[in-house]
Amino acid sequence: MKPNYIEFKKQRDLGEIISDTFAFLRAEFKPFFSTFFKIVGPFLAAMIVALVAYLYFIGNGFTFMLQNESGAASIATIFVVGLVYVLSIIVLYTMSQSTVLHYIKSYTNGKGTTDFNTIRKEVYGSFWSFIGLGIMVGLSILVGLMICILPGVYLYVPLALSFSIMVFDKMGASDSYSYSFKLVKDEWWISFATIFVIGIILYIAALAFSLPAVVYQWAKMGILSGEVDAENVFEMTTDPIYILFNIIGTVAQFLLNLISIISLTLIYFNLNEKKNFTGTFEQIENLGKTAEE
């Protein structure tokens, strides 16, 4: 076992979940991000290219429509590029979540050591399971939000943990979906409070990275000076500096999402330990083996 090993399989309160999230990132910074970018890096690059293309075609497309009577071709181009961008985001975040969870799985199984080949194999092998569960979770939360917002919030808490259930409990997508409600039963409020606090922290951090793009946009449009230039509204998206700020903000938000995934994993283990005592039983079993030796 590594000296700075973070034990995931134990009960934690809110403060411990937050502190151990960052403790894990500090302890595993180099091996974690090395593994992460080897697997997810190509998908991140593809998303950035799709983002740049989307911003560029939005600016040129709307400019063309304003200057010409028919803009059907521009609308079609924007739609196709926008669809590619959305798909690249879905694939990127799917691969990202799967990589983080399988890294933690390898980390816990190896008591601090990880196996890159196993992680990569499991990430690619579970891709469609993550997509399927993601569709079920996304549609459920969307319908809940459309009904009255509160049902969507209620559903988000257990369903956000269903991905951890699928990886660590080795369940299928539908079983992970249904079991998440059993796991959170009687623990919904504390789980919600933990997710809410972590969400606020990450939201504030994300704002700091997105602020430069917003300020630059306002400055270019003349909002800060009080003289709004309507022609700059669509031309803004083809501005290299604006595109750069958007890339920085998007990548920063993407990386901050990793903190959320790790925190949700710790919440899962906390609830799992309260209900099933998995980590406790493993420790007792290990003590028994040590005593026999």
N, C-alpha and C positions, 0 to 999 in steps of 0.2 A: 504493500500500500504506500502511495506517495505521501510525503510529510504534510503537504498542503491539500490533501484530499478532502473534497467537500462531500459529505454524506447526504445524498438526496432522500434516502428512505428513512425519514424521521419526521416527527411532528414539529411544526414551526408556527410562531405567531406572525403577525403582519410585519413587524420590524425585522424579524429574522429572515423572512422571505425576501425582503428588499435588500438587506445587507448581504445575504448569501448569494443573491443574483449577481451582484457586483464582485463579490469575493470569488465566485466561480470564473467570471470573465478575467479577473486579474490573474488568478492562478493558472488558467488555461489559455491565456491570450494568444500566445504564439501557436501552439498546436491546434487550438480551436479554429482560429482564422485561417491558418494554413490549410487545414482540411476543408473548411467551409468554402474558401475561394477556389480551391482546386475543383470542387464539384459544382458550385453555384456560379463561379466567375463567368463562364461563357454565357450563361442565361442573363446575368446582370449586364454584360456588354451588349447583348442582343436587345435588352429592354432600353438601354441608353440610346442605341441607334434608332429604335422605334420611336422613342420620345423626341429625338431631334427631328426625325422625318415628320412626325405628327405636328410639331410646332411650326416647322418650315412650311408644310403644305397648308396648314390653317391660314397662316399669314398671306401666302401667295394666292390661295384659293379664294378667300374672301375679297382680296384686292381685285382679282380677275372678275368676280361676280359683280362688283361695284362698277367696274369699267366696261362691262359687256352685258348685253340683254339676256343672253343665255349662259347659265352657269351650271348646267346639268353635269358636265364633265368634271368640273371642280368639286361639286358635291359628291360625286361618285368616288373621286380620288380621296377626298377627305374621309369618307366613310370607310374605304378599304384600309387606308393608313391607320385610321382610328381603331378599326377592328383588330389589326395586327398589333397595335400598341396595347390594347386591352388584353389580348391573348398572351402577349409577352409578359404582362404583369401577373396574370393568373399562373402561368407556368413558373415564373420566377419565385413568387411567394409560396407556391406549392413545394418547389424544390428546396427553398430556404427553410420552411417549417420542418420538412421531412429530414433534412440534413442535421438541423439542430437537435431534433428529438432522437435521431439514430446515433448522433455523436454522444449525447448524454447516456443513451442506452449502453453503448460500448464503454463509456467512461465508468458507469456504475458496475457493469459486469466485470471490468478489468481492474476495479478498485483504483482508478486514477490513470490507467493506461488505456489507449484506444488502438483500434485496428482499422486503418484507412480503407483497406480493400473490402472489409466486411461492411463498413459504413456505406461506401459507395454502392456496393451490391444491393444492400437493403433499401437504400434511397431510390435507386432506379426500379427495383422490384416492387416497391409499394406505391409508385407514382399514381397509377390509376385508382388505387384504393383511396389515396389522399384526395384525388380529384372528385371521386364519387362522394366521399364524406363531405368534402367542401361544398359540393352542390346542395346536398341535403341540409347542411348547416346554414349556408347562405340563404337558401329559399325560405327556410323556417324562420330565421331572424327577420328577413325582409317582410314576410307575411305578417309576422308579429308586430313589426313597426308600423305597417300600413293599417293594421286594425286599430291600434290605440297607443302606439309607442311602448307603453309599459309591458305588454306581452313580449315584445321584441327584446327589451332589456332583461326580462325574466329568463327568456330562452338563451340569451347570450352566455349567461354565467355557466350553466352546465355544458352547453354545446361547445364552448371554447376549450373545455377540457377533454372533449371526445377524441381529439387527435392524439393526446398523450395516452389515453386509454387504449387506442388502437395499436400503438407502438409497444407500450410496456405490458399490457395485459394480453397482447397478441389476439385481439378480437377483430372481426370483420367490421366493415363500415357501419352496417345497420345495427349490429350488436353494440358497437362503441357508442352509437347515437343514443340508443335506449338506456344503456347502462349509466351514461353520464348523469341522468336524472336521479338514479338510485345513489350514485356517489355523492351528489350534492345535497341529497335529502337531509333536512335538519341542519345543514351547514350553509344554506344559501346566503344568508345575510353577511356572514363573516367572509365568505368567498367574494361576494359582491363588493364589500368594503375594500378588500385587498386589491381586487382588479381595478376599482375606481381610483384608489390612491396612486397605484402604479400608472394608470392611464393619464392622470393629471400630470405626473412628473414627466412622462414621455411627451405629452402634448406641449408642455412648456418648452421642452428641449427642441421639439420639432419646429415650433414657432421661431425659435432663435435662428434656425438654419434657413427657414423660408422667408424671413424678414428682408434680407438683402434683395431678393427678386421683387418683392412687393414695393419696396422703397424705390428701386431703380425704375420699375414700371410707372409708378406715380410721377417720378421726376421726368421721364421721357414723355409722358402724356400731358405734362404741364399742370397736374393737379396741385403739386406743392407750390407752384408759382401763381396759381389761380387762373391760368390761361390754358384751357384744355384744347389740345390739338387732336381732332377726331381722326385725321389721317394716320396718326401714329398708333391708333388702337390695334389695327390688324398688322401693321408693319412691325410692331413690337416683337411678334413671335419669330421674326427672321433676324432679329438683332443678336449677334454672336454673344454679347455680354449677357443679355437676358437669358439666352439659351444655356449659357454656362451656369448662371445662378440657379436656373431651374434644375439642371443636372445635379448640382451640389445639394440642393434642397431635397430632391427626390431620392438620391443615394443616401443622404443622412437619415431621412425618414425610414428608408428600407433597413438600414443598419440598426436604428433604434427599435425596429420591430423585433429584432433578435432578443433584445432585453425582455420584451413582452413575452416571447415564447419561453424563455428560460424561467421567468416568473410564474407563468401558467403551469409549467412542469413542476415547479416546487409546490404550487398550490395542489396539484394533482397528488403528489406524493404525500403531502400533509393530510389530505382527506383520506387517501388510501390507507395510510398508517392508522388513522383514527378508527377506521371501520374494519380493516383486515389485518393489521399488525404484521404486515409482510416483512418489513425491515427488522422488527423485533424478533420474529421467528428465525430469520436468517442469522441474526447475531447469536441467538441461543444455539442454533445448529452449529455455527462456526466455533463457539466456545466448547461444544461437545466434541467436535473433531480435534480441537487443540488439546483438550484434556486427554483424549485417547492416545494422541501422539506422544 
